Amino acid sequence: MNPANPDIGQPEKKALGAEPPKASEVNRKNKTAKSTLPRLRPNSKKSQLLRHFVGGGTSTTHEAYIIFKVTALHSVVSELDKLHGITCERKTVSIKDADGRVSHVCRYWLTKGTPSWCRAVELLGGDRKASGGGA
């Protein structure tokens, strides 16, 4: 320590709020942003499932695996909500598996005319077949 100038040799003190945001803080903010992509990839599992929901279909985890080969339906539904603002309605139902055991799973769907349904139609590119419209 220098007696003439006590600040020499000391680390600089920074004012509160003067530091730039850390990478983790920036990433956290970006994760909440909605997607600005115009549409999903045409034949992706997400777009096929979304087209099914927009057309009035419902699905559980077991059904989604059989029909769409989606192994984690809850994750796809969560991504649709977080990335695209499409919130699927859900209800817990009891189903029997092949062995006769009862499993409690969620059934997901979109109700026609809701904001999430409209956003899904928009995300699919306004596809009239997807929305249950005419030819």
NORURPE-V609654 format. One record per pair of residues at least 12 apart in sequence whose ideal C-beta (glycine too) atoms are under 10 Angstrom apart, sorted by sequence separation. I is the first residue (numbers start at 1). J is the second residue. D is the distance in whole Angstrom. If there is no record, write none. Layout:
i;j;d
I;J;D
I;J;D
//
This chain:
i;j;d
52;64;9
61;73;5
64;76;8
76;88;9
92;104;6
93;105;6
95;107;9
121;133;9
60;73;7
61;74;7
64;77;9
77;90;8
92;105;7
93;106;7
118;131;9
59;73;7
74;88;10
91;105;10
92;106;6
93;107;5
117;131;8
49;64;7
52;67;8
73;88;10
90;105;10
91;106;7
92;107;8
48;64;10
52;68;7
74;90;9
90;106;5
91;107;5
59;76;10
89;106;10
90;107;7
91;108;9
49;67;9
59;77;9
88;106;9
89;107;9
90;108;5
91;109;9
45;64;9
48;67;9
49;68;5
88;107;10
89;108;7
90;109;8
112;131;8
48;68;5
88;108;4
89;109;6
112;132;7
48;69;9
49;70;6
88;109;7
89;110;7
46;68;9
48;70;9
88;110;6
89;111;6
45;68;5
87;110;9
88;111;10
45;69;7
46;70;8
49;73;8
53;77;9
86;110;7
45;70;5
89;114;8
45;71;9
50;76;9
49;76;6
53;80;9
87;114;9
89;116;8
45;73;10
49;77;9
80;108;10
86;114;10
87;115;8
88;116;7
89;117;10
59;88;9
77;106;8
86;115;9
87;116;5
88;117;10
46;76;6
50;80;7
58;88;10
60;90;10
80;110;10
85;115;8
86;116;5
45;76;7
46;77;10
49;80;8
58;89;9
60;91;10
74;105;9
77;108;5
85;116;7
86;117;8
54;86;10
58;90;10
60;92;10
63;95;9
73;105;9
74;106;7
76;108;9
84;116;9
86;118;10
87;119;9
88;120;9
46;79;7
53;86;9
58;91;9
60;93;7
62;95;7
73;106;8
86;119;5
46;80;7
50;84;9
61;95;9
73;107;10
74;108;8
85;119;6
86;120;5
53;88;7
58;93;10
60;95;7
62;97;8
73;108;7
81;116;8
84;119;7
85;120;10
50;86;7
53;89;9
62;98;10
80;116;9
84;120;8
86;122;10
46;83;9
86;123;7
46;84;9
50;88;9
84;122;9
85;123;9
49;88;10
80;119;9
84;123;6
40;80;9
80;120;8
83;123;10
62;103;8
61;103;9
63;105;9
40;83;10
60;103;9
62;105;7
80;123;9
35;79;10
40;84;8
61;105;5
63;107;9
64;108;8
35;80;10
39;84;10
60;105;5
61;106;7
63;108;10
37;83;9
60;106;7
61;107;9
34;81;10
35;82;9
37;84;8
59;106;9
60;107;5
61;108;9
34;82;8
35;83;5
59;107;7
60;108;8
33;82;10
34;83;7
35;84;5
58;107;5
59;108;6
32;82;8
33;83;9
34;84;7
35;85;8
58;108;7
59;109;8
31;82;7
32;83;10
34;85;5
35;86;10
57;108;10
58;109;4
31;83;9
34;86;10
57;109;7
58;110;9
56;109;8
57;110;9
56;110;8
53;108;7
54;109;10
55;110;9
56;111;9
52;108;10
53;109;6
54;110;6
56;112;7
52;109;9
53;110;4
55;112;9
52;110;9
53;111;10
54;112;8
49;108;9
53;112;10
50;110;8
56;117;10
54;116;10
53;116;9
54;117;6
53;117;8
54;118;10
54;120;5
53;120;7
54;121;6
51;120;9
54;123;9
50;120;5
51;121;10
54;124;7
50;121;9
55;127;10
47;120;10
50;123;7
51;124;6
54;127;8
50;124;6
55;129;8
54;129;10
55;130;6
56;131;10
47;123;8
51;127;7
54;130;5
55;131;8
56;132;6
46;123;10
47;124;7
53;130;9
54;131;6
55;132;5
47;125;9
51;129;8
52;130;9
54;132;7
51;130;5
40;120;10
47;127;10
50;130;8
51;131;9
42;124;9
39;122;9
40;123;6
42;125;9
47;130;9
38;122;9
39;123;6
40;124;7
34;119;9
38;123;8
39;124;6
40;125;9
42;127;10
37;123;8
39;125;5
38;125;7
39;126;9
35;123;8
39;127;9
//
